[in-house]
């Protein structure tokens, strides 16, 4: 784990060796996609369109959508503010701490370092979003930075808006058990805790669902328990998935661009608001290792605030954070 952290901080290095694959340092530090000819044969170690529809995911997500609607319907007859509180609490832990702070800014880009127990706890929170284990999520995102908006990008809008939003999961070759994933995240593949979380990523959210059901029942009866479960798991996961997928789709189609880089990434304030700062995507692609995505005072970045809070209590260090002025100067100096 420390090895790849050190490598990511060496901007002069030519690339990161991931098994037999080498990811150019420009992909993770400068934000410039690796050269990739449009005529080059498709790399078998990247995303491809599969001949087999992912029925398991389709059925799962369909059930979650139906139960998310059930949460709204039930609340129209028996609204409880406690269910909203449960939703918000679960959202913060799963989306902000788990996806934004852990999966993305720490595990994928190594933008900061924490004690092992903090890293594992936050990764566990990430599994609560039901977007796959850390190995899957990190590998897919590193692949995205390697081939941003080029052949091999797992979810580029250049292959269609629907594809970039969720079609790539339904009809793509990358799955949670794909062998290719360990080639893009060897640091996590060698870590027994992250490996366990990746294999059993569905366990934490299942236990949380049971806990919400029983806890709600004890608090206010079975109607409350069912409401807490519907809001804290099914509605929250369903909205959370679409919010995360908007980063893959919307921020590569609509928004402003502070940095002139060779991909379609933009800064989208609405997606940033929904995701806690992940929508400042052009900033991020220009300087991927920076744990700060909202680089200007008016670019709200709740996830970076969480990292700052950890740093204040001595639970995070080596935090890479760039403001707009410094980031622009670095970009112009390349």
SULRA-V214016 format. One record per pair of residues at least 12 apart in sequence whose ideal C-beta (glycine too) atoms are under 10 Angstrom apart, sorted by the first residue. I is the first residue (numbers start at 1). J is the second residue. Records with the same first field share a line. If there is no record, write none. Layout:
BEGIN
I = J / J
END
This chain:
BEGIN
1 = 107 / 110 / 113 / 116 / 119 / 187 / 188 / 190 / 191 / 194
2 = 110 / 113 / 187
3 = 16 / 186 / 187 / 190
4 = 16 / 17 / 18 / 110 / 185 / 186 / 187 / 188 / 190
5 = 106 / 110 / 111 / 112 / 113 / 187 / 318
6 = 110
7 = 25 / 28 / 110 / 187
8 = 25 / 28 / 29 / 109 / 110 / 111 / 187 / 288 / 289 / 320
9 = 29 / 110 / 289 / 318 / 320
10 = 25 / 29
11 = 25 / 26 / 28 / 29 / 30 / 289 / 330 / 334
12 = 25 / 29
13 = 25 / 29
14 = 26
15 = 27 / 28 / 34
16 = 28 / 29 / 142 / 146 / 184 / 186 / 187
17 = 186
18 = 45 / 139 / 142 / 146 / 182 / 183 / 184 / 185 / 186 / 187 / 189
19 = 45 / 180 / 182 / 183 / 184 / 186 / 189
20 = 45 / 183
21 = 43 / 45 / 46 / 143 / 146 / 180 / 183 / 184 / 186
22 = 34 / 146
23 = 142 / 143 / 145 / 146 / 147 / 183 / 184
24 = 146
26 = 145 / 146 / 262 / 288 / 334
27 = 142 / 143 / 144 / 145 / 146 / 147 / 148 / 285 / 288
28 = 108 / 109 / 110 / 142 / 145 / 146 / 287 / 288 / 289
29 = 109 / 287 / 288 / 289 / 290 / 320 / 330 / 334
30 = 261 / 285 / 286 / 287 / 288 / 289 / 330 / 331 / 334
31 = 145 / 148 / 259 / 261 / 262 / 263 / 265 / 282 / 283 / 284 / 285 / 286 / 287 / 288 / 289 / 290 / 327 / 331 / 334
32 = 148 / 261 / 262 / 263 / 285 / 286 / 331 / 334
33 = 144 / 145 / 146 / 147 / 148 / 149 / 150 / 152 / 153 / 261 / 262 / 263 / 285
34 = 145 / 146 / 147 / 148 / 150 / 152
35 = 150 / 262
36 = 146 / 147 / 148 / 149 / 150 / 151 / 152 / 153
37 = 150 / 151
38 = 150 / 151
39 = 151
40 = 150 / 151 / 152
41 = 151
42 = 151 / 152
43 = 143 / 146 / 147 / 151 / 152 / 180
44 = 152 / 173 / 180
45 = 143 / 146 / 152 / 178 / 179 / 180 / 181 / 183 / 184
46 = 143 / 144 / 146 / 147 / 150 / 151 / 152 / 153 / 154 / 172 / 173 / 174 / 180 / 184
47 = 140 / 143 / 144 / 147 / 151 / 152 / 153 / 154 / 155 / 156 / 159 / 163 / 168 / 172 / 173 / 174 / 178 / 180
48 = 151 / 152 / 154 / 171 / 172 / 173 / 174
49 = 159 / 163 / 167 / 168 / 171 / 172 / 173
50 = 168 / 170 / 171 / 172 / 173 / 174 / 175
51 = 171 / 173
52 = 171 / 173
53 = 170 / 171
54 = 168 / 169 / 170 / 171 / 172 / 173 / 174 / 175
55 = 170
56 = 175
57 = 166 / 169 / 170 / 175 / 176
58 = 166 / 169 / 170 / 171
60 = 130 / 202
61 = 130 / 166 / 169 / 170 / 237 / 238 / 241
63 = 234 / 238
64 = 130 / 233 / 234 / 235 / 236 / 237 / 238 / 241
65 = 234 / 235 / 237 / 238 / 241 / 242
66 = 234 / 238
67 = 229 / 230 / 233 / 234 / 235 / 237 / 238
68 = 230 / 231 / 233 / 234 / 235 / 236 / 237 / 238 / 239
69 = 230 / 234 / 235 / 238
70 = 226 / 227 / 230 / 234 / 235
71 = 83 / 87 / 226 / 227 / 228 / 229 / 230 / 231 / 232 / 233 / 234 / 235 / 236 / 238
72 = 230 / 231 / 235
73 = 230
74 = 223 / 226 / 227 / 230 / 231
75 = 227 / 230 / 231 / 235
77 = 223
78 = 223 / 224 / 226 / 227
79 = 227
80 = 216 / 219 / 220 / 223 / 224 / 227 / 228 / 231
82 = 216 / 219 / 220 / 224 / 227 / 228 / 231
83 = 212 / 216 / 220 / 224 / 226 / 227 / 228 / 229 / 230 / 231 / 232 / 235
84 = 227 / 231
85 = 228 / 231 / 232
86 = 212 / 215 / 216 / 224 / 227 / 228 / 229 / 230 / 231 / 232 / 233 / 236
87 = 227 / 228 / 230 / 231 / 232 / 233 / 235 / 236 / 239
88 = 231 / 232 / 236
89 = 232 / 236
90 = 125 / 128 / 129 / 205 / 208 / 212 / 228 / 231 / 232 / 233 / 235 / 236 / 237 / 240
91 = 128 / 129 / 231 / 232 / 235 / 236 / 237 / 239 / 240 / 243 / 276
92 = 125 / 276 / 302 / 306
93 = 121 / 122 / 124 / 125 / 126 / 128 / 129 / 208
94 = 125 / 126 / 127 / 128 / 129 / 130 / 131 / 204 / 205 / 208 / 232 / 233 / 236 / 237 / 240
95 = 125 / 126 / 128 / 129 / 131 / 236 / 237 / 239 / 240 / 241 / 243 / 244 / 274 / 275 / 276 / 278 / 302 / 303
96 = 122 / 125 / 275 / 276 / 277 / 278 / 302 / 303 / 305 / 306
97 = 121 / 122 / 123 / 124 / 125 / 126 / 128 / 129 / 276 / 303 / 306 / 310
98 = 121 / 122 / 123 / 124 / 125 / 126 / 127 / 128 / 129 / 131 / 134 / 137 / 204 / 240
99 = 122 / 125 / 126 / 128 / 129 / 131 / 137 / 240 / 243 / 244 / 247 / 275 / 276 / 278 / 303
100 = 122 / 126 / 129 / 244 / 247 / 275 / 276 / 277 / 278 / 293 / 301 / 302 / 303 / 304 / 306 / 307
101 = 114 / 122 / 125 / 126 / 276 / 277 / 291 / 302 / 303 / 304 / 305 / 306 / 307 / 309 / 310 / 316
102 = 114 / 118 / 119 / 120 / 121 / 122 / 123 / 124 / 125 / 126 / 127 / 134 / 137 / 138 / 303 / 306
103 = 122 / 123 / 125 / 126 / 127 / 129 / 131 / 132 / 133 / 134 / 136 / 137 / 138 / 141 / 244
104 = 126 / 137 / 138 / 141 / 244 / 247 / 275 / 277 / 278 / 284 / 288 / 291 / 293 / 303
105 = 277 / 278 / 284 / 288 / 289 / 290 / 291 / 292 / 293 / 303 / 304 / 306 / 307 / 319 / 320
106 = 118 / 119 / 122 / 123 / 126 / 134 / 138 / 291 / 307 / 310 / 316
107 = 119 / 122 / 123 / 126 / 134 / 135 / 137 / 138 / 141 / 142 / 185 / 187 / 188 / 191 / 194
108 = 134 / 137 / 138 / 139 / 140 / 141 / 142 / 144 / 145 / 184 / 185 / 188 / 288 / 289
109 = 138 / 141 / 142 / 145 / 284 / 287 / 288 / 289 / 290 / 291 / 320
110 = 187 / 288 / 289 / 291 / 318 / 320
111 = 284 / 287 / 288 / 289 / 290 / 291 / 292 / 293 / 304 / 307 / 316 / 318 / 319 / 320 / 321
112 = 289 / 290 / 291 / 292 / 304 / 307 / 308 / 310 / 311 / 315 / 316 / 317 / 318 / 319 / 320 / 321
113 = 315 / 316 / 317 / 318 / 319 / 320
114 = 307 / 310 / 311 / 315 / 316 / 317 / 318 / 319
115 = 310 / 314 / 315 / 316 / 317
116 = 191 / 193
117 = 193 / 315
118 = 310 / 315 / 316
119 = 134 / 191 / 193 / 194 / 316
120 = 134 / 191 / 193 / 194 / 196 / 197
122 = 134 / 306 / 310
123 = 137 / 138 / 188 / 191 / 193 / 194 / 197 / 198 / 201 / 204
124 = 193 / 197 / 201 / 203 / 204
125 = 204
126 = 138 / 197 / 201 / 204
127 = 197 / 198 / 200 / 201 / 202 / 203 / 204 / 205 / 208
128 = 201 / 204 / 205 / 207 / 208 / 209 / 232 / 233 / 236 / 237 / 240
129 = 201 / 205 / 236 / 237 / 240 / 241 / 243 / 244
130 = 201 / 202 / 204 / 205 / 206 / 233 / 234 / 236 / 237 / 238 / 240 / 241
131 = 169 / 176 / 201 / 237 / 240 / 241 / 244 / 245
132 = 169 / 174 / 175 / 176 / 181 / 198 / 201 / 202
133 = 176 / 177 / 181 / 188 / 194 / 195 / 196 / 197 / 198 / 199 / 200 / 201 / 202
134 = 185 / 188 / 191 / 193 / 194 / 195 / 197 / 198 / 201
135 = 176 / 177 / 178 / 181 / 182 / 184 / 185 / 186 / 187 / 188 / 189 / 191 / 194 / 195 / 197 / 198 / 199 / 201
136 = 174 / 175 / 176 / 177 / 178 / 181 / 184 / 185 / 188 / 198 / 201
137 = 176 / 181 / 185 / 188 / 198 / 201 / 244
138 = 181 / 184 / 185 / 187 / 188 / 189 / 194 / 198
139 = 154 / 174 / 176 / 178 / 180 / 181 / 182 / 183 / 184 / 185 / 186 / 188 / 189 / 198
140 = 154 / 155 / 168 / 169 / 172 / 174 / 176 / 178 / 180 / 181 / 184 / 185 / 248
141 = 154 / 155 / 184 / 185 / 247 / 248 / 288
142 = 181 / 183 / 184 / 185 / 288
143 = 155 / 174 / 180 / 181 / 183 / 184 / 185
144 = 156 / 184 / 247 / 248 / 252 / 263 / 285
145 = 184 / 263 / 284 / 285 / 288
146 = 184
147 = 263
148 = 252 / 261 / 262 / 263 / 264 / 265 / 285 / 288
149 = 164 / 252 / 262 / 263 / 264 / 265 / 285
150 = 262 / 263
153 = 168 / 248 / 252 / 263
154 = 168 / 169 / 172 / 173 / 174 / 248
155 = 167 / 168 / 169 / 172 / 174 / 245 / 247 / 248 / 249 / 252
156 = 168 / 248 / 249 / 252 / 263 / 264
157 = 248 / 249 / 250 / 251 / 252 / 253 / 254 / 264
158 = 252 / 253 / 263 / 264
159 = 172
160 = 249
161 = 249 / 250 / 252 / 253
162 = 249
163 = 248 / 249
164 = 245 / 246 / 247 / 248 / 249 / 250 / 251 / 252 / 253
165 = 241 / 242 / 245 / 246 / 248 / 249 / 250
166 = 241 / 242 / 245 / 248 / 249
167 = 249
168 = 245 / 248 / 249
169 = 241 / 245
176 = 198 / 199 / 201 / 202
177 = 198 / 199
181 = 198
182 = 195 / 198
185 = 198
205 = 232 / 233 / 236 / 237
206 = 233
208 = 229 / 232 / 233
209 = 228 / 229 / 230 / 232 / 233 / 234 / 237
210 = 225 / 229 / 233
211 = 225 / 228 / 229 / 232
212 = 224 / 225 / 226 / 227 / 228 / 229 / 230 / 231 / 232 / 233
213 = 225 / 226 / 227 / 228 / 229 / 230 / 232 / 233
214 = 228 / 229
215 = 228 / 229 / 232
216 = 228 / 229 / 230 / 231 / 232
217 = 229
239 = 274
240 = 274 / 275
242 = 274
243 = 271 / 273 / 274 / 275 / 276 / 278 / 279
244 = 271 / 274 / 275 / 278
246 = 268 / 270 / 271 / 274 / 275 / 278 / 279 / 281
247 = 265 / 268 / 271 / 272 / 274 / 275 / 278 / 279 / 281 / 284
248 = 281
249 = 271
250 = 266 / 268 / 270 / 271 / 274 / 279 / 281
251 = 264 / 265 / 266 / 267 / 268 / 270 / 271 / 272 / 275 / 278 / 279 / 280 / 281 / 282 / 284 / 285
252 = 264 / 265 / 266 / 268 / 281 / 282 / 285
253 = 266 / 268
254 = 266 / 268 / 270 / 271
255 = 267 / 268 / 269 / 270 / 271 / 272 / 279 / 280 / 281 / 282
256 = 268 / 269 / 280 / 282
257 = 281 / 282 / 283 / 285 / 286
258 = 280 / 282 / 283 / 286 / 295 / 296 / 299 / 324 / 327 / 328 / 331
259 = 282 / 283 / 284 / 285 / 286 / 287 / 295 / 324 / 327 / 328 / 330 / 331 / 332
260 = 282 / 286 / 331
261 = 282 / 285 / 286 / 287 / 331
262 = 285
263 = 281 / 282 / 285 / 286
264 = 281 / 282 / 285
265 = 280 / 281 / 282 / 283 / 284 / 285 / 286
266 = 279 / 280 / 281 / 282 / 283 / 285
267 = 279 / 280 / 281 / 282 / 283 / 284 / 293 / 294 / 295 / 296 / 299
268 = 280 / 281 / 282
269 = 294 / 298 / 299 / 300
272 = 293 / 294 / 299 / 300 / 301 / 302 / 303
273 = 300 / 302
275 = 293 / 301 / 302 / 303
276 = 293 / 294 / 300 / 301 / 302 / 303 / 304 / 305 / 306
277 = 292 / 293 / 294 / 299 / 300 / 301 / 302 / 303 / 304 / 305 / 306
278 = 293 / 294 / 301 / 302 / 303
279 = 293 / 294 / 299 / 300 / 301
280 = 292 / 293 / 294 / 295 / 296 / 299 / 300 / 301 / 304
281 = 293
282 = 295
283 = 295 / 296 / 299 / 301 / 322 / 324 / 327
286 = 322 / 327 / 328 / 330 / 331 / 334
287 = 320 / 321 / 322 / 326 / 327 / 328 / 330 / 331
288 = 320
289 = 320 / 321 / 322
290 = 304 / 319 / 320 / 321 / 322 / 323 / 326 / 327 / 330
291 = 303 / 304 / 307 / 308 / 311 / 316 / 318 / 319 / 320 / 321 / 322
292 = 304 / 305 / 307 / 308 / 319 / 320 / 321 / 322 / 323 / 324 / 327
293 = 321 / 322
294 = 323 / 324
295 = 321 / 322 / 323 / 324 / 325 / 326 / 327 / 328
296 = 323 / 324 / 325 / 327
297 = 323 / 324
299 = 323 / 324
301 = 321
304 = 319 / 321
307 = 319 / 321
308 = 321
END
